[in-house]
Amino acid sequence: MLPCSEACERNKAPILKVLKEVFAASKFVLEIGSGTGQHAVYFAANLPHLIWQPSDQPGALDWVTDRLRLEGPENANMPLALDVRNHPWDVSADSVFSANTLHIMSWQEVEQFFLRVDEVLQQPGRLCVYGPFRYDGVYTSESNARFDQSLRAQDKKMGIRSFEEVDNLARESGLSLIADYPMPANNQILVWQR
Ligand SMILES: C[S@@+](CC[C@H](N)C(=O)[O-])C[C@H]1O[C@@H](n2cnc3c(N)ncnc32)[C@H](O)[C@@H]1O
């Protein structure tokens, strides 16, 4: 049986609503950290005007590969082995999407993420990131503060990222923030454009 993330089942419809707007003119979306592949098959099926390219670290590809084999619509490519620490990424895209990855990666990996996005993103291009963030050092909810504590207790490299620090990396990669959507369960969708 394929693994199923309940969070993905809950968040995929609200995220899709935003992606329909943000990726309306996109042709090729590279997803970083596809995990179970639930987002990949759902977004590809509901955004038939574009190609969805999932990816994950080489050791984490089985779930998304199996799901695509069983459920993948025609416009979802088989996943790429892509670790943000390795470069160059052998792909080019007009859009990049990533959900719930920046708080799992170390800060160094987050830096690599933005450097590599700068390399692969075409002009014009959009980057869309879903997940929890802190603003001016303040959590958007008490539950996010507890979540951050539990992440850092599991592994000190993980943690909810500061919006301002992430936005600085994006600017250094030539990206400008064009939208910040508050999402259910105290998450955000941040959209940058070049
Ligand atoms: C919490 S899961 C999120 C999965 C999926 N995007 C979702 O929203 O359910 C974090 C994902 O980030 C991926 N990831 C962590 N470090 C990574 C790295 N260095 N390069 C690429 N992906 C990474 C993990 O393999 C995992 O699939």
The ligand as a Tripos MOL2 file, in Angstrom:
@<TRIPOS>MOLECULE
LIG
   27    29     1     0     0
SMALL
NO_CHARGES

@<TRIPOS>ATOM
      1 C1          8.2690   16.9320    5.5370 C.3       1 LIG1
      2 S1          8.6800   16.2130    3.9980 S.3       1 LIG1
      3 C2          7.5590   17.0640    2.8980 C.3       1 LIG1
      4 C3          7.1440   16.1920    1.7620 C.3       1 LIG1
      5 C4          6.0630   16.8010    0.8470 C.3       1 LIG1
      6 N1          6.5720   17.9250    0.0950 N.3       1 LIG1
      7 C5          4.8590   17.2000    1.6570 C.2       1 LIG1
      8 O1          4.4960   18.3800    1.6960 O.co2     1 LIG1
      9 O2          4.2410   16.3050    2.2650 O.co2     1 LIG1
     10 C6         10.2500   16.9270    3.6170 C.3       1 LIG1
     11 C7         10.8200   16.4930    2.2760 C.3       1 LIG1
     12 O3         12.0330   17.2150    2.0230 O.3       1 LIG1
     13 C8         12.9590   16.3240    1.4440 C.3       1 LIG1
     14 N2         14.3220   16.8360    1.6650 N.ar      1 LIG1
     15 C9         14.9670   16.9760    2.8500 C.ar      1 LIG1
     16 N3         16.2320   17.3710    2.6420 N.ar      1 LIG1
     17 C10        16.3990   17.4840    1.2960 C.ar      1 LIG1
     18 C11        17.4940   17.8360    0.4500 C.ar      1 LIG1
     19 N4         18.6940   18.1140    0.9730 N.pl3     1 LIG1
     20 N5         17.3030   17.8510   -0.8800 N.ar      1 LIG1
     21 C12        16.0880   17.5300   -1.4140 C.ar      1 LIG1
     22 N6         15.0130   17.1940   -0.6680 N.ar      1 LIG1
     23 C13        15.1680   17.1560    0.6710 C.ar      1 LIG1
     24 C14        12.6910   15.0070    2.1750 C.3       1 LIG1
     25 O4         13.2450   13.9000    1.4970 O.3       1 LIG1
     26 C15        11.1740   15.0060    2.2190 C.3       1 LIG1
     27 O5         10.6020   14.4380    1.0590 O.3       1 LIG1
@<TRIPOS>BOND
     1     1     2 1
     2     2     3 1
     3     2    10 1
     4     3     4 1
     5     4     5 1
     6     5     6 1
     7     5     7 1
     8     7     8 2
     9     7     9 1
    10    10    11 1
    11    11    12 1
    12    11    26 1
    13    12    13 1
    14    13    14 1
    15    13    24 1
    16    14    15 ar
    17    14    23 ar
    18    15    16 ar
    19    16    17 ar
    20    17    18 ar
    21    17    23 ar
    22    18    19 1
    23    18    20 ar
    24    20    21 ar
    25    21    22 ar
    26    22    23 ar
    27    24    25 1
    28    24    26 1
    29    26    27 1
@<TRIPOS>SUBSTRUCTURE
     1 LIG1         1 GROUP 0 **** ****
